[in-house]
Amino acid sequence: MNLKSLLLGSAAALVAITGARAADAVVVAEPEPVDYVRVCDVYGKGFYYIPGTETCLSVGGYVRFQYNVAGDPARNLEGDDYQAGSSVRARLNFDAREETELGTLRAFARVQAQNNTIAQPDSSLGASYVMDQAYVQLGGLLVGYRDSLWTSGVGGLEDGLLTDSDLVVGDFNTNQVSYTFAVNGFSATLGLEDDRTGDIVPDVHAKLVYSGAWGGAYLSAVYDETYNPVNANGITNTIAINGVPISIVGTFPTLLRDGNNDAFALKGGVLLKNLIAADSQLKIEGHYAFDPTVYAGITAINTVSTLSSNQLTNAGVPIILEWAAGAGYAQKFGKVGLAIAGQYGKTFDSRLVTPINGVTFIGQGEYWAAVGNVGYAITNNFAALGEVSYKNVDFGGPVGDVDQVAGFLRLQRNF
């Protein structure tokens, strides 16, 4: 066998082997089934179907950094006549909805945590998440825990004025059950709320709302089943007014002594959109309480309340307003937003005691407040806000007045 024959034979064998391999069948692995997330556009942006169900879920919230300052009569731990510090808040909202034969079934839950430099000097301790809201809705029925019907926005209108410090009256959360009938922009709500007194009788709320493209209007009424010292926990406090220590021990109406200790209050307001200029809102709101009630309570002069739920200084003056009226205006200019708000009212008669000599004063306080802020949208879902407020309570006579300037600077990322 010569060299030429050997090369030809090797080439033929190689071609045969290659051809045999080419004839083998190619086996492709079967793909695993994947249940892709589907967008749910029934309830607006941000909802998607939970895989394998017809329930739509939206998850959102924000992360916020804020630096707060409150002036005299607040005191810091070093004895200065102001209080300052930072706070960081994380909020998560979960909103699940689906359609049933009885209407939309919804469950909403909000949890949040806030780390405060004053309440928690060691920031490494972090903060615990707590339930801020949790409720279920089926059609017009609502049961759960959230803002009182007195301040919750059934028509997106009722929660105070248009600044961040919205000067809302009677703002707190409570367990509740309510039913809302809505048609063509009108809604009527009747609700019962746990007043935390332990008896079987709840507080009763009624509300009428109209909401339209131009804005809206509302009228609320509340029957406070029991106004008593249990409801007024924390009202007693000591402040220095014009250098004189004064104890604000709250109201002492005859209702607390004759056993007929219920209360009734009314509130109304109107919101007007684009009335003065494009991208503007004008809000007017007022209330009148026939009797002292927690639904007419505010904290007028305070420490940096966003820093600590416990007042570390004796600066707090919670008061109850017999009546108050206020207005707010908000205007957008592209990425810039401006807002101002003001409020004026009168307190119920309050008993003020000087701890030094025990002299008691009885007076009706005059209250007013003003708030202004500037916001800027740095980029999509990330904004800055700066706000300054001034509040004044004047009890007249030998007590005089006490006032305070406060403010904050905020950076917030929404998602």
MIDREN-611786 format. One line per field, with one value per residue (C-alpha): residue number from 0; z, y, x; residue in one letter. Coordinates in steps of 0.05 Angstrom, whole numbers, m for minus. Last residue first. Layout:
<banus>
fitor (NUM:...);
Z (Z:...);
Y (Y:...);
X (X:...);
vexpa (A:...);
</banus>
This chain:
<banus>
fitor (414:413:412:411:410:409:408:407:406:405:404:403:402:401:400:399:398:397:396:395:394:393:392:391:390:389:388:387:386:385:384:383:382:381:380:379:378:377:376:375:374:373:372:371:370:369:368:367:366:365:364:363:362:361:360:359:358:357:356:355:354:353:352:351:350:349:348:347:346:345:344:343:342:341:340:339:338:337:336:335:334:333:332:331:330:329:328:327:326:325:324:323:322:321:320:319:318:317:316:315:314:313:312:311:310:309:308:307:306:305:304:303:302:301:300:299:298:297:296:295:294:293:292:291:290:289:288:287:286:285:284:283:282:281:280:279:278:277:276:275:274:273:272:271:270:269:268:267:266:265:264:263:262:261:260:259:258:257:256:255:254:253:252:251:250:249:248:247:246:245:244:243:242:241:240:239:238:237:236:235:234:233:232:231:230:229:228:227:226:225:224:223:222:221:220:219:218:217:216:215:214:213:212:211:210:209:208:207:206:205:204:203:202:201:200:199:198:197:196:195:194:193:192:191:190:189:188:187:186:185:184:183:182:181:180:179:178:177:176:175:174:173:172:171:170:169:168:167:166:165:164:163:162:161:160:159:158:157:156:155:154:153:152:151:150:149:148:147:146:145:144:143:142:141:140:139:138:137:136:135:134:133:132:131:130:129:128:127:126:125:124:123:122:121:120:119:118:117:116:115:114:113:112:111:110:109:108:107:106:105:104:103:102:101:100:99:98:97:96:95:94:93:92:91:90:89:88:87:86:85:84:83:82:81:80:79:78:77:76:75:74:73:72:71:70:69:68:67:66:65:64:63:62:61:60:59:58:57:56:55:54:53:52:51:50:49:48:47:46:45:44:43:42:41:40:39:38:37:36:35:34:33:32:31:30:29:28:27:26:25:24:23:22:21:20:19:18:17:16:15:14:13:12:11:10:9:8:7:6:5:4:3:2:1:0);
Z (887:920:939:990:1011:1066:1100:1162:1200:1267:1295:1362:1402:1473:1496:1558:1624:1668:1623:1552:1533:1469:1427:1368:1313:1258:1205:1156:1101:1053:1004:959:906:876:837:769:780:827:834:876:935:971:1036:1077:1141:1185:1252:1297:1365:1415:1482:1526:1599:1669:1713:1775:1826:1854:1879:1841:1796:1762:1740:1674:1666:1595:1566:1497:1446:1393:1319:1262:1207:1150:1092:1038:982:926:877:828:774:725:762:811:858:926:967:1037:1079:1151:1200:1273:1327:1398:1391:1439:1462:1466:1493:1489:1510:1573:1540:1519:1488:1472:1400:1378:1317:1276:1337:1339:1405:1406:1406:1377:1385:1359:1386:1355:1343:1415:1437:1477:1463:1407:1364:1301:1241:1182:1114:1052:998:935:885:826:764:717:751:799:795:771:825:879:944:992:1066:1123:1195:1249:1322:1377:1447:1501:1575:1605:1673:1706:1722:1657:1617:1662:1620:1648:1590:1591:1647:1617:1673:1672:1690:1684:1639:1590:1584:1608:1595:1636:1611:1623:1557:1554:1564:1543:1521:1589:1621:1591:1524:1512:1453:1406:1354:1290:1230:1163:1104:1038:974:910:858:787:756:807:879:922:993:1050:1116:1178:1238:1302:1362:1391:1449:1480:1534:1535:1527:1464:1420:1371:1308:1273:1202:1155:1087:1031:963:903:841:797:850:916:977:1032:1090:1152:1204:1249:1289:1301:1273:1294:1267:1306:1269:1208:1205:1141:1162:1091:1062:1027:1084:1125:1104:1074:999:968:963:1022:1048:1120:1171:1210:1184:1231:1197:1190:1223:1193:1162:1099:1062:997:950:993:1030:1079:1125:1152:1167:1204:1225:1256:1230:1284:1282:1276:1336:1296:1301:1373:1395:1387:1407:1391:1327:1301:1259:1229:1209:1165:1149:1106:1090:1040:1023:968:941:884:877:904:845:855:823:852:892:933:957:997:1019:1047:1085:1105:1149:1167:1219:1233:1291:1321:1385:1407:1470:1487:1549:1523:1517:1471:1491:1456:1478:1434:1364:1329:1276:1232:1182:1139:1100:1067:1034:998:985:933:922:878:873:826:846:789:812:786:788:828:773:767:791:784:741:746:776:714:683:712:681:676:713:672:693:666:642:639:570:539:528:455:425:358:317:292:216:222:266:212:159:200:210:136:115:162:135:63:81:115:54:7:50:53:m22:m37:13:m21:0);
Y (1074:1141:1169:1226:1281:1326:1392:1410:1466:1496:1565:1567:1610:1619:1672:1709:1674:1733:1751:1723:1649:1662:1602:1614:1569:1583:1533:1524:1472:1446:1390:1350:1299:1231:1192:1218:1269:1326:1344:1407:1428:1494:1502:1550:1542:1591:1579:1612:1599:1642:1608:1611:1623:1596:1612:1573:1594:1534:1575:1543:1494:1552:1522:1532:1507:1512:1542:1513:1535:1589:1587:1610:1570:1585:1547:1558:1514:1519:1465:1466:1413:1448:1507:1477:1516:1499:1543:1529:1557:1553:1556:1536:1522:1497:1477:1426:1435:1394:1438:1400:1435:1397:1361:1289:1285:1212:1196:1221:1251:1271:1306:1354:1383:1414:1475:1466:1392:1388:1364:1375:1301:1289:1324:1385:1401:1437:1428:1473:1458:1494:1480:1519:1489:1522:1480:1501:1465:1519:1585:1616:1563:1505:1459:1481:1441:1455:1442:1422:1398:1387:1365:1329:1308:1258:1267:1272:1247:1316:1327:1318:1353:1413:1428:1418:1429:1411:1410:1460:1470:1537:1553:1629:1655:1688:1622:1564:1497:1440:1385:1354:1335:1269:1226:1265:1206:1173:1241:1239:1250:1190:1177:1226:1238:1261:1301:1312:1357:1353:1391:1375:1394:1418:1349:1322:1299:1307:1283:1272:1243:1211:1186:1151:1136:1067:1043:976:1004:994:1068:1056:1099:1042:1074:1066:1093:1122:1147:1183:1192:1236:1233:1200:1148:1126:1092:1084:1035:1038:996:1022:1010:1077:1123:1196:1267:1308:1374:1377:1433:1403:1402:1376:1436:1431:1434:1377:1306:1313:1314:1247:1232:1185:1221:1201:1258:1249:1178:1163:1145:1070:1003:953:943:977:962:1001:945:897:933:905:946:953:1018:1039:969:972:959:961:1012:1007:994:1016:1086:1090:1155:1122:1169:1230:1206:1177:1113:1105:1040:1030:981:995:943:946:889:899:861:899:885:833:784:791:833:831:876:873:936:931:996:998:1057:1068:1129:1163:1218:1273:1320:1387:1415:1487:1528:1496:1452:1400:1348:1393:1442:1461:1527:1551:1525:1460:1434:1371:1338:1287:1225:1186:1118:1108:1063:1014:944:933:867:842:778:733:678:630:683:746:791:858:929:989:1034:1035:989:947:950:884:867:793:757:697:627:588:515:482:479:409:391:387:320:325:260:226:231:283:234:181:230:251:178:163:225:207:135:161:210:155:110:164:180:107:96:156:133:65:0);
X (m848:m837:m769:m772:m724:m750:m732:m771:m804:m825:m840:m876:m924:m948:m998:m1019:m1032:m1051:m1109:m1108:m1108:m1069:m1047:m1000:m974:m922:m903:m845:m840:m786:m800:m754:m775:m759:m811:m787:m732:m717:m791:m787:m830:m840:m879:m921:m960:m999:m1034:m1085:m1114:m1151:m1158:m1220:m1201:m1204:m1144:m1125:m1073:m1035:m977:m919:m957:m995:m1061:m1098:m1169:m1193:m1256:m1266:m1216:m1226:m1207:m1162:m1128:m1079:m1050:m997:m972:m920:m900:m841:m830:m877:m907:m956:m1001:m1032:m1079:m1105:m1162:m1182:m1240:m1242:m1293:m1296:m1223:m1194:m1122:m1058:m1002:m936:m872:m854:m795:m785:m853:m863:m884:m816:m784:m844:m872:m814:m839:m908:m952:m1021:m1035:m1106:m1173:m1241:m1255:m1232:m1296:m1316:m1389:m1426:m1364:m1361:m1317:m1287:m1254:m1235:m1189:m1163:m1125:m1082:m1055:m1083:m1099:m1149:m1204:m1160:m1190:m1238:m1244:m1301:m1310:m1355:m1350:m1402:m1394:m1434:m1415:m1435:m1423:m1492:m1468:m1475:m1401:m1363:m1417:m1407:m1346:m1276:m1229:m1156:m1106:m1057:m1007:m971:m899:m890:m834:m881:m917:m875:m908:m937:m982:m1050:m1082:m1046:m1108:m1170:m1212:m1204:m1219:m1289:m1323:m1368:m1414:m1380:m1435:m1402:m1426:m1392:m1408:m1370:m1353:m1316:m1265:m1280:m1275:m1325:m1331:m1394:m1393:m1444:m1419:m1449:m1410:m1431:m1386:m1397:m1441:m1421:m1376:m1300:m1282:m1241:m1287:m1298:m1326:m1393:m1405:m1456:m1432:m1467:m1434:m1446:m1401:m1453:m1473:m1443:m1471:m1419:m1424:m1382:m1347:m1291:m1228:m1192:m1139:m1129:m1137:m1188:m1175:m1129:m1078:m1048:m976:m961:m998:m1065:m1116:m1145:m1162:m1232:m1225:m1208:m1282:m1283:m1221:m1212:m1216:m1281:m1287:m1229:m1164:m1154:m1172:m1221:m1289:m1315:m1380:m1394:m1375:m1336:m1281:m1229:m1184:m1114:m1078:m1014:m993:m924:m854:m801:m744:m668:m625:m564:m592:m569:m602:m671:m727:m684:m651:m715:m723:m791:m826:m887:m942:m1003:m1056:m1113:m1161:m1212:m1272:m1305:m1379:m1427:m1420:m1345:m1289:m1219:m1174:m1109:m1074:m1009:m976:m905:m875:m803:m788:m722:m719:m669:m659:m675:m705:m704:m693:m626:m621:m573:m629:m668:m722:m787:m817:m783:m768:m781:m732:m738:m692:m728:m708:m764:m772:m838:m897:m922:m947:m1009:m1045:m1100:m1137:m1160:m1114:m1060:m1005:m1026:m1051:m1016:m1033:m986:m1030:m1106:m1158:m1176:m1107:m1081:m1014:m1000:m944:m919:m937:m878:m882:m813:m784:m777:m703:m682:m657:m622:m630:m564:m554:m500:m461:m462:m441:m381:m360:m366:m328:m271:m267:m263:m207:m167:m174:m151:m90:m69:m77:m32:22:29:0);
vexpa (F:N:R:Q:L:R:L:F:G:A:V:Q:D:V:D:G:V:P:G:G:F:D:V:N:K:Y:S:V:E:G:L:A:A:F:N:N:T:I:A:Y:G:V:N:G:V:A:A:W:Y:E:G:Q:G:I:F:T:V:G:N:I:P:T:V:L:R:S:D:F:T:K:G:Y:Q:G:A:I:A:L:G:V:K:G:F:K:Q:A:Y:G:A:G:A:A:W:E:L:I:I:P:V:G:A:N:T:L:Q:N:S:S:L:T:S:V:T:N:I:A:T:I:G:A:Y:V:T:P:D:F:A:Y:H:G:E:I:K:L:Q:S:D:A:A:I:L:N:K:L:L:V:G:G:K:L:A:F:A:D:N:N:G:D:R:L:L:T:P:F:T:G:V:I:S:I:P:V:G:N:I:A:I:T:N:T:I:G:N:A:N:V:P:N:Y:T:E:D:Y:V:A:S:L:Y:A:G:G:W:A:G:S:Y:V:L:K:A:H:V:D:P:V:I:D:G:T:R:D:D:E:L:G:L:T:A:S:F:G:N:V:A:F:T:Y:S:V:Q:N:T:N:F:D:G:V:V:L:D:S:D:T:L:L:G:D:E:L:G:G:V:G:S:T:W:L:S:D:R:Y:G:V:L:L:G:G:L:Q:V:Y:A:Q:D:M:V:Y:S:A:G:L:S:S:D:P:Q:A:I:T:N:N:Q:A:Q:V:R:A:F:A:R:L:T:G:L:E:T:E:E:R:A:D:F:N:L:R:A:R:V:S:S:G:A:Q:Y:D:D:G:E:L:N:R:A:P:D:G:A:V:N:Y:Q:F:R:V:Y:G:G:V:S:L:C:T:E:T:G:P:I:Y:Y:F:G:K:G:Y:V:D:C:V:R:V:Y:D:V:P:E:P:E:A:V:V:V:A:D:A:A:R:A:G:T:I:A:V:L:A:A:A:S:G:L:L:L:S:K:L:N:M);
</banus>
